[in-house]
Amino acid sequence: MTAEFPASIGKVATRELTAHGYTTFDSLTKVSAKTLLKIHGVGPKAIRILGEELAAQGKAYAAD
């Protein structure tokens, strides 16, 4: 399955998020940024970029 995330988060982050079942921005609203940071290849830059896109869509990560 292909994720809808921007290429700017990196191939590893995209691959690992997809492998963990996060393929859409809606799926990210069900998990906290803190939890996502525990996934190999998902770092602060990816979290920031995805968070900015979530905010632009009127959405946010789940609370910690």
PyMOL Python script that loads the backbone (N, CA, C, O; Angstrom):
from pymol import cmd

cmd.read_pdbstr("""\
ATOM      1  N   MET A   1       0.843  -1.184   0.000  1.00  0.00           N
ATOM      2  CA  MET A   1       0.000   0.000   0.000  1.00  0.00           C
ATOM      3  C   MET A   1       0.887   1.245   0.000  1.00  0.00           C
ATOM      4  O   MET A   1       1.908   1.276   0.686  1.00  0.00           O
ATOM      5  N   THR A   2       0.515   2.241  -0.742  1.00  0.00           N
ATOM      6  CA  THR A   2       1.280   3.469  -0.840  1.00  0.00           C
ATOM      7  C   THR A   2       0.767   4.489   0.164  1.00  0.00           C
ATOM      8  O   THR A   2      -0.440   4.686   0.306  1.00  0.00           O
ATOM      9  N   ALA A   3       1.686   5.126   0.849  1.00  0.00           N
ATOM     10  CA  ALA A   3       1.329   6.159   1.813  1.00  0.00           C
ATOM     11  C   ALA A   3       1.136   7.493   1.100  1.00  0.00           C
ATOM     12  O   ALA A   3       1.689   7.714   0.023  1.00  0.00           O
ATOM     13  N   GLU A   4       0.361   8.367   1.699  1.00  0.00           N
ATOM     14  CA  GLU A   4       0.093   9.674   1.107  1.00  0.00           C
ATOM     15  C   GLU A   4       1.024  10.752   1.661  1.00  0.00           C
ATOM     16  O   GLU A   4       0.774  11.940   1.460  1.00  0.00           O
ATOM     17  N   PHE A   5       2.080  10.362   2.345  1.00  0.00           N
ATOM     18  CA  PHE A   5       2.950  11.316   3.011  1.00  0.00           C
ATOM     19  C   PHE A   5       3.906  11.987   2.033  1.00  0.00           C
ATOM     20  O   PHE A   5       4.265  11.405   1.010  1.00  0.00           O
ATOM     21  N   PRO A   6       4.320  13.225   2.353  1.00  0.00           N
ATOM     22  CA  PRO A   6       5.241  13.935   1.461  1.00  0.00           C
ATOM     23  C   PRO A   6       6.613  13.265   1.419  1.00  0.00           C
ATOM     24  O   PRO A   6       7.066  12.693   2.410  1.00  0.00           O
ATOM     25  N   ALA A   7       7.264  13.341   0.267  1.00  0.00           N
ATOM     26  CA  ALA A   7       8.586  12.737   0.104  1.00  0.00           C
ATOM     27  C   ALA A   7       9.619  13.365   1.031  1.00  0.00           C
ATOM     28  O   ALA A   7      10.644  12.751   1.327  1.00  0.00           O
ATOM     29  N   SER A   8       9.356  14.572   1.485  1.00  0.00           N
ATOM     30  CA  SER A   8      10.328  15.285   2.321  1.00  0.00           C
ATOM     31  C   SER A   8      10.547  14.636   3.691  1.00  0.00           C
ATOM     32  O   SER A   8      11.486  15.004   4.397  1.00  0.00           O
ATOM     33  N   ILE A   9       9.698  13.678   4.078  1.00  0.00           N
ATOM     34  CA  ILE A   9       9.943  13.008   5.364  1.00  0.00           C
ATOM     35  C   ILE A   9      10.969  11.890   5.210  1.00  0.00           C
ATOM     36  O   ILE A   9      11.479  11.373   6.204  1.00  0.00           O
ATOM     37  N   GLY A  10      11.269  11.520   3.981  1.00  0.00           N
ATOM     38  CA  GLY A  10      12.280  10.499   3.724  1.00  0.00           C
ATOM     39  C   GLY A  10      11.686   9.135   3.436  1.00  0.00           C
ATOM     40  O   GLY A  10      10.594   8.796   3.893  1.00  0.00           O
ATOM     41  N   LYS A  11      12.434   8.366   2.666  1.00  0.00           N
ATOM     42  CA  LYS A  11      11.967   7.039   2.251  1.00  0.00           C
ATOM     43  C   LYS A  11      11.871   6.070   3.416  1.00  0.00           C
ATOM     44  O   LYS A  11      10.927   5.285   3.498  1.00  0.00           O
ATOM     45  N   VAL A  12      12.848   6.122   4.321  1.00  0.00           N
ATOM     46  CA  VAL A  12      12.843   5.189   5.456  1.00  0.00           C
ATOM     47  C   VAL A  12      11.641   5.464   6.355  1.00  0.00           C
ATOM     48  O   VAL A  12      10.943   4.539   6.768  1.00  0.00           O
ATOM     49  N   ALA A  13      11.403   6.744   6.656  1.00  0.00           N
ATOM     50  CA  ALA A  13      10.268   7.096   7.511  1.00  0.00           C
ATOM     51  C   ALA A  13       8.954   6.652   6.861  1.00  0.00           C
ATOM     52  O   ALA A  13       8.089   6.079   7.523  1.00  0.00           O
ATOM     53  N   THR A  14       8.816   6.918   5.577  1.00  0.00           N
ATOM     54  CA  THR A  14       7.597   6.521   4.871  1.00  0.00           C
ATOM     55  C   THR A  14       7.424   5.003   4.899  1.00  0.00           C
ATOM     56  O   THR A  14       6.335   4.502   5.179  1.00  0.00           O
ATOM     57  N   ARG A  15       8.496   4.281   4.611  1.00  0.00           N
ATOM     58  CA  ARG A  15       8.433   2.815   4.609  1.00  0.00           C
ATOM     59  C   ARG A  15       8.069   2.266   5.988  1.00  0.00           C
ATOM     60  O   ARG A  15       7.230   1.371   6.101  1.00  0.00           O
ATOM     61  N   GLU A  16       8.692   2.795   7.023  1.00  0.00           N
ATOM     62  CA  GLU A  16       8.447   2.287   8.375  1.00  0.00           C
ATOM     63  C   GLU A  16       7.049   2.649   8.872  1.00  0.00           C
ATOM     64  O   GLU A  16       6.393   1.833   9.519  1.00  0.00           O
ATOM     65  N   LEU A  17       6.595   3.849   8.579  1.00  0.00           N
ATOM     66  CA  LEU A  17       5.223   4.222   8.965  1.00  0.00           C
ATOM     67  C   LEU A  17       4.220   3.297   8.279  1.00  0.00           C
ATOM     68  O   LEU A  17       3.274   2.820   8.905  1.00  0.00           O
ATOM     69  N   THR A  18       4.436   3.050   6.986  1.00  0.00           N
ATOM     70  CA  THR A  18       3.550   2.166   6.235  1.00  0.00           C
ATOM     71  C   THR A  18       3.581   0.750   6.805  1.00  0.00           C
ATOM     72  O   THR A  18       2.541   0.105   6.935  1.00  0.00           O
ATOM     73  N   ALA A  19       4.774   0.273   7.143  1.00  0.00           N
ATOM     74  CA  ALA A  19       4.917  -1.071   7.712  1.00  0.00           C
ATOM     75  C   ALA A  19       4.181  -1.205   9.042  1.00  0.00           C
ATOM     76  O   ALA A  19       3.751  -2.297   9.412  1.00  0.00           O
ATOM     77  N   HIS A  20       4.039  -0.094   9.756  1.00  0.00           N
ATOM     78  CA  HIS A  20       3.330  -0.105  11.038  1.00  0.00           C
ATOM     79  C   HIS A  20       1.839   0.206  10.870  1.00  0.00           C
ATOM     80  O   HIS A  20       1.115   0.321  11.860  1.00  0.00           O
ATOM     81  N   GLY A  21       1.385   0.341   9.636  1.00  0.00           N
ATOM     82  CA  GLY A  21      -0.034   0.538   9.372  1.00  0.00           C
ATOM     83  C   GLY A  21      -0.480   1.980   9.269  1.00  0.00           C
ATOM     84  O   GLY A  21      -1.677   2.254   9.187  1.00  0.00           O
ATOM     85  N   TYR A  22       0.463   2.904   9.272  1.00  0.00           N
ATOM     86  CA  TYR A  22       0.115   4.329   9.155  1.00  0.00           C
ATOM     87  C   TYR A  22       0.334   4.743   7.706  1.00  0.00           C
ATOM     88  O   TYR A  22       1.468   4.967   7.281  1.00  0.00           O
ATOM     89  N   THR A  23      -0.753   4.843   6.953  1.00  0.00           N
ATOM     90  CA  THR A  23      -0.634   5.152   5.531  1.00  0.00           C
ATOM     91  C   THR A  23      -1.373   6.426   5.132  1.00  0.00           C
ATOM     92  O   THR A  23      -1.231   6.893   4.002  1.00  0.00           O
ATOM     93  N   THR A  24      -2.152   6.986   6.037  1.00  0.00           N
ATOM     94  CA  THR A  24      -2.898   8.207   5.743  1.00  0.00           C
ATOM     95  C   THR A  24      -2.731   9.193   6.897  1.00  0.00           C
ATOM     96  O   THR A  24      -2.331   8.821   8.000  1.00  0.00           O
ATOM     97  N   PHE A  25      -3.039  10.436   6.623  1.00  0.00           N
ATOM     98  CA  PHE A  25      -2.977  11.428   7.696  1.00  0.00           C
ATOM     99  C   PHE A  25      -4.022  11.122   8.764  1.00  0.00           C
ATOM    100  O   PHE A  25      -3.784  11.358   9.949  1.00  0.00           O
ATOM    101  N   ASP A  26      -5.163  10.606   8.360  1.00  0.00           N
ATOM    102  CA  ASP A  26      -6.179  10.221   9.352  1.00  0.00           C
ATOM    103  C   ASP A  26      -5.646   9.159  10.307  1.00  0.00           C
ATOM    104  O   ASP A  26      -5.967   9.183  11.495  1.00  0.00           O
ATOM    105  N   SER A  27      -4.840   8.234   9.808  1.00  0.00           N
ATOM    106  CA  SER A  27      -4.297   7.190  10.677  1.00  0.00           C
ATOM    107  C   SER A  27      -3.339   7.781  11.715  1.00  0.00           C
ATOM    108  O   SER A  27      -3.187   7.224  12.802  1.00  0.00           O
ATOM    109  N   LEU A  28      -2.700   8.894  11.391  1.00  0.00           N
ATOM    110  CA  LEU A  28      -1.782   9.533  12.332  1.00  0.00           C
ATOM    111  C   LEU A  28      -2.517  10.224  13.482  1.00  0.00           C
ATOM    112  O   LEU A  28      -1.923  10.487  14.528  1.00  0.00           O
ATOM    113  N   THR A  29      -3.794  10.515  13.294  1.00  0.00           N
ATOM    114  CA  THR A  29      -4.550  11.172  14.360  1.00  0.00           C
ATOM    115  C   THR A  29      -4.891  10.200  15.490  1.00  0.00           C
ATOM    116  O   THR A  29      -5.385  10.613  16.539  1.00  0.00           O
ATOM    117  N   LYS A  30      -4.631   8.931  15.279  1.00  0.00           N
ATOM    118  CA  LYS A  30      -4.938   7.903  16.284  1.00  0.00           C
ATOM    119  C   LYS A  30      -3.723   7.521  17.120  1.00  0.00           C
ATOM    120  O   LYS A  30      -3.803   6.618  17.953  1.00  0.00           O
ATOM    121  N   VAL A  31      -2.596   8.204  16.905  1.00  0.00           N
ATOM    122  CA  VAL A  31      -1.351   7.866  17.595  1.00  0.00           C
ATOM    123  C   VAL A  31      -0.633   9.165  17.979  1.00  0.00           C
ATOM    124  O   VAL A  31      -0.766  10.184  17.301  1.00  0.00           O
ATOM    125  N   SER A  32       0.121   9.111  19.062  1.00  0.00           N
ATOM    126  CA  SER A  32       0.844  10.306  19.499  1.00  0.00           C
ATOM    127  C   SER A  32       2.179  10.428  18.773  1.00  0.00           C
ATOM    128  O   SER A  32       2.731   9.440  18.290  1.00  0.00           O
ATOM    129  N   ALA A  33       2.681  11.644  18.706  1.00  0.00           N
ATOM    130  CA  ALA A  33       4.001  11.884  18.112  1.00  0.00           C
ATOM    131  C   ALA A  33       5.059  11.120  18.894  1.00  0.00           C
ATOM    132  O   ALA A  33       6.007  10.596  18.309  1.00  0.00           O
ATOM    133  N   LYS A  34       4.904  11.053  20.205  1.00  0.00           N
ATOM    134  CA  LYS A  34       5.857  10.347  21.059  1.00  0.00           C
ATOM    135  C   LYS A  34       5.945   8.868  20.670  1.00  0.00           C
ATOM    136  O   LYS A  34       7.034   8.294  20.634  1.00  0.00           O
ATOM    137  N   THR A  35       4.813   8.269  20.384  1.00  0.00           N
ATOM    138  CA  THR A  35       4.786   6.867  19.965  1.00  0.00           C
ATOM    139  C   THR A  35       5.429   6.701  18.588  1.00  0.00           C
ATOM    140  O   THR A  35       6.171   5.746  18.361  1.00  0.00           O
ATOM    141  N   LEU A  36       5.149   7.615  17.683  1.00  0.00           N
ATOM    142  CA  LEU A  36       5.723   7.534  16.342  1.00  0.00           C
ATOM    143  C   LEU A  36       7.244   7.665  16.371  1.00  0.00           C
ATOM    144  O   LEU A  36       7.940   7.046  15.566  1.00  0.00           O
ATOM    145  N   LEU A  37       7.752   8.462  17.291  1.00  0.00           N
ATOM    146  CA  LEU A  37       9.201   8.643  17.397  1.00  0.00           C
ATOM    147  C   LEU A  37       9.917   7.361  17.801  1.00  0.00           C
ATOM    148  O   LEU A  37      11.129   7.246  17.615  1.00  0.00           O
ATOM    149  N   LYS A  38       9.196   6.411  18.344  1.00  0.00           N
ATOM    150  CA  LYS A  38       9.792   5.129  18.734  1.00  0.00           C
ATOM    151  C   LYS A  38      10.003   4.203  17.538  1.00  0.00           C
ATOM    152  O   LYS A  38      10.688   3.187  17.650  1.00  0.00           O
ATOM    153  N   ILE A  39       9.418   4.553  16.402  1.00  0.00           N
ATOM    154  CA  ILE A  39       9.554   3.737  15.194  1.00  0.00           C
ATOM    155  C   ILE A  39      10.885   4.065  14.534  1.00  0.00           C
ATOM    156  O   ILE A  39      11.209   5.231  14.311  1.00  0.00           O
ATOM    157  N   HIS A  40      11.655   3.021  14.223  1.00  0.00           N
ATOM    158  CA  HIS A  40      12.947   3.199  13.547  1.00  0.00           C
ATOM    159  C   HIS A  40      12.765   4.008  12.274  1.00  0.00           C
ATOM    160  O   HIS A  40      11.882   3.719  11.466  1.00  0.00           O
ATOM    161  N   GLY A  41      13.598   5.019  12.098  1.00  0.00           N
ATOM    162  CA  GLY A  41      13.567   5.813  10.877  1.00  0.00           C
ATOM    163  C   GLY A  41      12.639   7.011  10.929  1.00  0.00           C
ATOM    164  O   GLY A  41      12.632   7.830  10.011  1.00  0.00           O
ATOM    165  N   VAL A  42      11.862   7.122  11.985  1.00  0.00           N
ATOM    166  CA  VAL A  42      10.953   8.258  12.128  1.00  0.00           C
ATOM    167  C   VAL A  42      11.554   9.195  13.177  1.00  0.00           C
ATOM    168  O   VAL A  42      11.559   8.891  14.370  1.00  0.00           O
ATOM    169  N   GLY A  43      12.053  10.321  12.718  1.00  0.00           N
ATOM    170  CA  GLY A  43      12.708  11.253  13.620  1.00  0.00           C
ATOM    171  C   GLY A  43      11.945  12.551  13.775  1.00  0.00           C
ATOM    172  O   GLY A  43      10.848  12.717  13.244  1.00  0.00           O
ATOM    173  N   PRO A  44      12.552  13.468  14.516  1.00  0.00           N
ATOM    174  CA  PRO A  44      11.900  14.762  14.772  1.00  0.00           C
ATOM    175  C   PRO A  44      11.519  15.529  13.508  1.00  0.00           C
ATOM    176  O   PRO A  44      10.477  16.183  13.471  1.00  0.00           O
ATOM    177  N   LYS A  45      12.358  15.453  12.470  1.00  0.00           N
ATOM    178  CA  LYS A  45      12.042  16.167  11.230  1.00  0.00           C
ATOM    179  C   LYS A  45      10.767  15.625  10.599  1.00  0.00           C
ATOM    180  O   LYS A  45       9.902  16.399  10.190  1.00  0.00           O
ATOM    181  N   ALA A  46      10.639  14.306  10.515  1.00  0.00           N
ATOM    182  CA  ALA A  46       9.430  13.700   9.945  1.00  0.00           C
ATOM    183  C   ALA A  46       8.209  14.057  10.780  1.00  0.00           C
ATOM    184  O   ALA A  46       7.148  14.362  10.236  1.00  0.00           O
ATOM    185  N   ILE A  47       8.359  14.018  12.100  1.00  0.00           N
ATOM    186  CA  ILE A  47       7.248  14.356  12.988  1.00  0.00           C
ATOM    187  C   ILE A  47       6.818  15.801  12.777  1.00  0.00           C
ATOM    188  O   ILE A  47       5.623  16.095  12.745  1.00  0.00           O
ATOM    189  N   ARG A  48       7.778  16.698  12.633  1.00  0.00           N
ATOM    190  CA  ARG A  48       7.472  18.118  12.407  1.00  0.00           C
ATOM    191  C   ARG A  48       6.745  18.308  11.080  1.00  0.00           C
ATOM    192  O   ARG A  48       5.715  18.981  11.025  1.00  0.00           O
ATOM    193  N   ILE A  49       7.274  17.720  10.018  1.00  0.00           N
ATOM    194  CA  ILE A  49       6.661  17.874   8.691  1.00  0.00           C
ATOM    195  C   ILE A  49       5.248  17.299   8.675  1.00  0.00           C
ATOM    196  O   ILE A  49       4.321  17.935   8.174  1.00  0.00           O
ATOM    197  N   LEU A  50       5.084  16.109   9.219  1.00  0.00           N
ATOM    198  CA  LEU A  50       3.752  15.495   9.251  1.00  0.00           C
ATOM    199  C   LEU A  50       2.806  16.292  10.145  1.00  0.00           C
ATOM    200  O   LEU A  50       1.626  16.443   9.828  1.00  0.00           O
ATOM    201  N   GLY A  51       3.325  16.801  11.265  1.00  0.00           N
ATOM    202  CA  GLY A  51       2.500  17.607  12.163  1.00  0.00           C
ATOM    203  C   GLY A  51       2.017  18.890  11.506  1.00  0.00           C
ATOM    204  O   GLY A  51       0.877  19.312  11.703  1.00  0.00           O
ATOM    205  N   GLU A  52       2.896  19.503  10.725  1.00  0.00           N
ATOM    206  CA  GLU A  52       2.501  20.716  10.001  1.00  0.00           C
ATOM    207  C   GLU A  52       1.409  20.419   8.986  1.00  0.00           C
ATOM    208  O   GLU A  52       0.472  21.203   8.834  1.00  0.00           O
ATOM    209  N   GLU A  53       1.523  19.304   8.298  1.00  0.00           N
ATOM    210  CA  GLU A  53       0.493  18.928   7.324  1.00  0.00           C
ATOM    211  C   GLU A  53      -0.817  18.579   8.020  1.00  0.00           C
ATOM    212  O   GLU A  53      -1.892  18.939   7.542  1.00  0.00           O
ATOM    213  N   LEU A  54      -0.729  17.882   9.143  1.00  0.00           N
ATOM    214  CA  LEU A  54      -1.936  17.591   9.918  1.00  0.00           C
ATOM    215  C   LEU A  54      -2.623  18.889  10.315  1.00  0.00           C
ATOM    216  O   LEU A  54      -3.837  19.023  10.161  1.00  0.00           O
ATOM    217  N   ALA A  55      -1.855  19.844  10.824  1.00  0.00           N
ATOM    218  CA  ALA A  55      -2.422  21.124  11.256  1.00  0.00           C
ATOM    219  C   ALA A  55      -3.077  21.856  10.085  1.00  0.00           C
ATOM    220  O   ALA A  55      -4.133  22.467  10.249  1.00  0.00           O
ATOM    221  N   ALA A  56      -2.460  21.797   8.912  1.00  0.00           N
ATOM    222  CA  ALA A  56      -3.026  22.442   7.724  1.00  0.00           C
ATOM    223  C   ALA A  56      -4.372  21.831   7.349  1.00  0.00           C
ATOM    224  O   ALA A  56      -5.219  22.485   6.739  1.00  0.00           O
ATOM    225  N   GLN A  57      -4.554  20.557   7.726  1.00  0.00           N
ATOM    226  CA  GLN A  57      -5.816  19.872   7.458  1.00  0.00           C
ATOM    227  C   GLN A  57      -6.784  19.975   8.629  1.00  0.00           C
ATOM    228  O   GLN A  57      -7.864  19.387   8.598  1.00  0.00           O
ATOM    229  N   GLY A  58      -6.398  20.722   9.663  1.00  0.00           N
ATOM    230  CA  GLY A  58      -7.254  20.879  10.838  1.00  0.00           C
ATOM    231  C   GLY A  58      -7.238  19.654  11.731  1.00  0.00           C
ATOM    232  O   GLY A  58      -8.196  19.401  12.461  1.00  0.00           O
ATOM    233  N   LYS A  59      -6.152  18.889  11.679  1.00  0.00           N
ATOM    234  CA  LYS A  59      -6.031  17.654  12.449  1.00  0.00           C
ATOM    235  C   LYS A  59      -4.785  17.730  13.336  1.00  0.00           C
ATOM    236  O   LYS A  59      -3.999  18.672  13.239  1.00  0.00           O
ATOM    237  N   ALA A  60      -4.618  16.738  14.190  1.00  0.00           N
ATOM    238  CA  ALA A  60      -3.438  16.686  15.064  1.00  0.00           C
ATOM    239  C   ALA A  60      -3.183  15.251  15.473  1.00  0.00           C
ATOM    240  O   ALA A  60      -4.048  14.383  15.361  1.00  0.00           O
ATOM    241  N   TYR A  61      -1.955  15.026  15.955  1.00  0.00           N
ATOM    242  CA  TYR A  61      -1.648  13.712  16.531  1.00  0.00           C
ATOM    243  C   TYR A  61      -2.524  13.503  17.766  1.00  0.00           C
ATOM    244  O   TYR A  61      -3.031  14.460  18.351  1.00  0.00           O
ATOM    245  N   ALA A  62      -2.692  12.253  18.146  1.00  0.00           N
ATOM    246  CA  ALA A  62      -3.410  11.945  19.383  1.00  0.00           C
ATOM    247  C   ALA A  62      -2.591  12.466  20.566  1.00  0.00           C
ATOM    248  O   ALA A  62      -1.374  12.623  20.464  1.00  0.00           O
ATOM    249  N   ALA A  63      -3.257  12.729  21.673  1.00  0.00           N
ATOM    250  CA  ALA A  63      -2.556  13.189  22.877  1.00  0.00           C
ATOM    251  C   ALA A  63      -1.684  12.061  23.411  1.00  0.00           C
ATOM    252  O   ALA A  63      -2.004  10.884  23.241  1.00  0.00           O
ATOM    253  N   ASP A  64      -0.579  12.428  24.058  1.00  0.00           N
ATOM    254  CA  ASP A  64       0.335  11.425  24.636  1.00  0.00           C
ATOM    255  C   ASP A  64      -0.353  10.572  25.658  1.00  0.00           C
ATOM    256  O   ASP A  64       0.269   9.683  26.239  1.00  0.00           O
TER     257      ASP A  64
END
""", "prot")
cmd.dss("prot")
cmd.show_as("cartoon", "prot")
cmd.util.cbc("prot")
cmd.orient("prot")
